[in-house]
Amino acid sequence: MVRQDSRLFLRSTYPADIFPAFSSAVCLTNEASCGCCLMQRQMSRMEAFFNLSISELAFSVALNDTRRCLGPFREDSTIKYQSVFLNLGDGYSTTTGVFTVPRSGVYVLALTIYSDAGSPGALLAACARLRNNGRLLATASENNTQDQEDSSSHVLAVQLQAGDKVDMQLPAGCYLCDDRSHYNTFTGFMLYSTD
């Protein structure tokens, strides 16, 4: 929402029920800044429409920043992404590899996996599972053995409840390789609130 302590803003043309604090506000700077006022007004309108606070509801992480492979393991394991691009609201934990949903709503979740067998002709299996509270949402895998590199991406919209635990799982026998190019990523953000 627009901050009341700002010195710019609004010659509001919107109804007082949408912007009660700003219905009589006037742009307090020169005319050149009114474009900024219009942009702020539109952002506030969108925020009110979607009933959310954008600043609390997004994360984007990558596997790591150094050349390293994860797996293969004999048992399924949670992927703990260590390179954090964005963690607004601190919902993602690098310690557990889990995103704890801060607010009920419809979220977009995106994942990309990549693996490199290291040499031509070597076998590999790049795969991972996206889960919510231990329940499978999607599986990303490529195990075609036609070249030394494999990758897969998914983007989906899901309804999540506050407190849900979303994570990525590395199935037994699979592995992922990454470096500072960040080939393996996991991202989530809220489209709109349902609470």
Order of alpha helices (4+ residues) and beta strands (2+ residues): alpha-beta-beta-beta-beta-beta-beta-beta-beta-beta-beta-beta-beta
